[in-house]
């Protein structure tokens, strides 16, 4: 009977069980709700059991039999994933399913060259990318929904291993008409009373605020957004300055207005950009091959889609090469 239930249908069922609703599973695995619903109905018909009960306030909950079926499905999916690794080990072919998480503000720059460039180089690799903020990526690592994540070193916890690839010092972003735009560097004291636009992502938000708190200052936040592009556009339109670690090569916001990047004077802890993995799970051979690509493509000297740091950073081994202070 089990040969009439596909691995893909099992994946849809397990995702729904973990996320508590078909809608949530759909958003996470990017499969339409009707397809997920049909897969669950098929499994229930094949096995002759009810997998879920619906609670009006809590969504879907597994029945006792559903819990047992989910455990068996997870075991079967794990065994199936090992088949690719066994085959790869025997013939040196890089193949299989790789699930990569990427910190959302980094994705536009890193994903094309590093992540999807890997799948173009190895045609037998089925690559899935999941974007999210730091908290979402850490949660997905714990739930084994992704194999690794390209992200920062913020509040990782003891069960997350982290390998640093590059240092990302903070800098200040202003419009070309901002009073500070002609300066090479600016201090937190100068910024504290000026309007600030905050990149309001979990953990990133706390990092930026901690820079002021360490100096005994409090920023004047007048606007905030979870979107880097929205923050950049608000800055370009004179609403306020912003702090960033990401350094896109573009000197313009999406509405075409020019931006200027300034050095943040003083010594400040940089974000560390690198690879996060779930410590209890040894990376597969496929994941290890991808991690090696990341080491080759991301460093203090080069990050895809970004300008180099244009100033000496005390946390780095030497002066960074490259961009002028007007690049963002």
C-alpha positions, 0 to 999 in steps of 0.5 A: 500500500505504501508504494501508492504514497509518494515521498512528496505527499509525505513531505506535504503532510509532515510540513502541515503537521509541523506548522499546524495548518495547511496555509502555514505549510503552504507559505513555508514550502511554497506549495499551493494549499489545494496540492497539500490538501489533496496529498493529505486526503490521499494519504488518509484514503490509502491508509484508511485513517484520520490524520488531523482534527480541526480546532476552531481556535488552534488550527489542525492537530494530529490524531494519535494515529496521525502522530504515529504516521508522521513519525514513520513518514519522517523516518522514511523521508530521512532514509530516502535522503540518505540514498542520494548521499550513498550514491554520491559517496560511491561515484563522486557525483554531487546530487540530492536535495539541498535546503539553504536558508538565507538572511533576507537582507542578504538574499538579493546579493548572495543568492544568485551567485552563491546559492543558485550558482551552486545548483547551476554548477551541479545539475543533479542538485535540487536546491530550495532556498528559504529567506527569513530573519535571524529568528526564523532561520534559527527556528528552521535549523532546529526543526530540520527544515533547512540544512544550513543558513547563510546569516549573522552570528546573532543569538545563535544558542548552544545547538547552532554551530557557526563558521565566520566567513566575513566581518560586516562593520556597521556604517551610516546611510544618508541621503545626498542632501543630508547635512552629514553627507559631505563628511567622511565619518560620523559619531554616534553622538552626532547621530543620536539627536537626528531622525533615524529610520530603523531596520526593524528585524528581530535581533538586527534591531537589537544589534543596532540599538545596542551600539547606542546603548553601549555609548549611553545614548538613545537614538531618535527613531522616527520610522521603521520597516522590516524591508531593507529597500523601504528603509533605503527609500525613506533615507533617500527621501530625507526622512532620516539616516539608517544604520546598516551592515549590508553594503549593496553596490547600488548607490540609489534607492528603488525610487532613483534617489542617491544614497551616501555611505559614511563610516561610523567612527569609533570601535563597534562590534561588526556583524559576522557573516557566515554559515550556521548549522544545527550542531546535533546533525552532521552536514551531509556530503552535499551540504559540505560541498555547498559550504566549501563554495561559500568559503570560496565566494564570501570573504572580507575581500569579496562578498557577491553584490556588495562593495568592500568596506572603505575603511580600516576596521579594527576587527579585521586583519587589515584595511579593506580594499575598494569602494569610496565613501559614496557607495552604499 
